[in-house]
Amino acid sequence: MKKALAILLIVVGMTTGLHAQSLEQGNSRFHAHGTYGLRWKNFGYGGGVEFFFVDNFAIMPSFTFLQPDVGKGSNFSMDLRYYISDGPSQLFFLAGYSQSWQNTQPGDPGVRQSYKGANIGVGTYIRLVDWVGLNTEFRFQSQTPREAGFRFGLAFPL
């Protein structure tokens, strides 16, 4: 895993030539992310697509597969992002809808529970090179399990 990450970073560092992306209407980014919850200490992974529908405003639907100690979990979020800065380092605030599903039984049998709620948070997008950037977020989700956590990953302008 460490070798693959090192090779990826070297390739990213050597690659240039694509144009930089600003926060203008019509632009979009693909996100691949990992999550870590501070209360239950669950890891997760997922992806999403961010679309700028107006300058400095983006909507981002995303889906995350959670890895609890027992059972299965997943989360869908539809976030509205407002970027307050532009350039190589961009700061944003987010708010949105979230729905979580969980099955607390090991394996497939059990009862699937669904919870709806809201997201709020703050994050940054830091351009590494023209075609990839680092995305970090600190977010709180109001639905069960009511957890604050970090989301981190890579974003690729489309």
N, C-alpha and C positions, 0 to 999 in steps of 0.2 A: 504494500500500500504506500509506504514512504517513497519507494522508487517511482511509482506511477505519479504521485503528487509532485515529486521533484522534476520529472520529465515534463509534466503539464506546465509547471511554472517556467521552465526553460523555454518551451515552445511559445508560451504566452509572452515572455520577455523578448523573444527574438522576432515576433510577428508584428509588423506595422503596415500601414498603407490604407486602412479603411478610414472613412471620415468619422469625425467625432459626432456624437448625437447630443442635441440640445433638448430642452424640455418643451418642444413645440407640438402643437396639435397634429395628430396623425402619426406620431412616432410610437414605437412599441419596443418592449424588451421581453425576452424569455428568462425566467428565473429558475434556478435549481438551488434548493436550500435544505439545510438541516436545522432542527430545532432542539432546544433543551429547556425543559420546564424546571423552575426553581423550587416548587413545592413538592411535586411527586418525583422529580428527577428522571422523567421519561425522555428518551430521545425520539426523534422522528425525522423523516425525510420526505421531500415532495418537490413540487414545481408549480409554476404559475406563469401567467402572461400579463404584463402591465401595458395598458394602452392610454396614451395621452389624448383625452377628448377635447381639452382646452389647454392653452398654455399654462404650465405649472400645475395642472390638475390631472391626475391619472386614476384609473380604476384598475384594480388588480384582483381577479379571481385566482385562487390557489387551492391546492389540495395537498394534504399532508397525511402520511401513514405514520401512526404513532406506535411505539414499541414498549408497551407497559410490561411489568414483570410477569403478569398472568393475563391471558386473553389477547384481544385485538382492539385497536382503536384507530380512528381516522377523523379528520377535520376538514371542512370546507369553509373558506373565508372569502368574502367579497369586500375588499377594502377600497376606500376612497383615500387617495394620497394627495397632500398639498405640499409642493416643494417650495421652500422659502429661500433657497439659494441655487445658483446655477454655476456651472464650471466643472472642474475635475472632481471636486468634492461637493456633494449635494445633500442638504439636510431636508427631511420631510416629516410631517405629522400624518398619522393615519387614524381613521375611524371606519368601522364597518360592521357587517353582519357576519356571524359565525355559527356553524352547526357542527356538533361533534357526535360521533357514533362510537359506542363501545360495547364489547362483549367481554364480561369479566370471567367467563368460563374458559378453561384451557381447551384448545382444539376448536372445532366448529360448532358443537352443540352449545345451547345456552340461549339466553334472551338478549337480543340486541336492543340497547337503549339509545335514545336520541335526545340531544339537548340543544336548545337554540339560545343565542345570546349576542353580545356585541364585542367588538375589538376596539381598543384604543392603544396608541403607542407613538413612538418616535423612532426614526431610523436615518441611516445615511447610505448613499450610493457613492462609492469612490472609484473613479475610472482608473483601471490599472494600465490598459492600453486601449486603443480606439475600439476594439471589438469585444472587450470583456471588462466588467467592473465587479467590485466587491460590494455586496449588499448586506447590511447589518440592521437588525431591528430589536427593540425592546418593546414588548407588547403585553397587554393584560387582556384576558378573555373572561367575560362575565359569567358564562355558562359553566355548568359542572364540567371539569373539576375546579373551576375558578382559579386559574393558574397564571402567574406572570412568568414570562420566559424570554429567551433569546432566540432569534432566528438569524441565521447567517448563511451566506451562499454566494453564488456567482450569477451575474446578470449579463445577458448577451443581447445587444441591440439588434433588432430585426430590420 
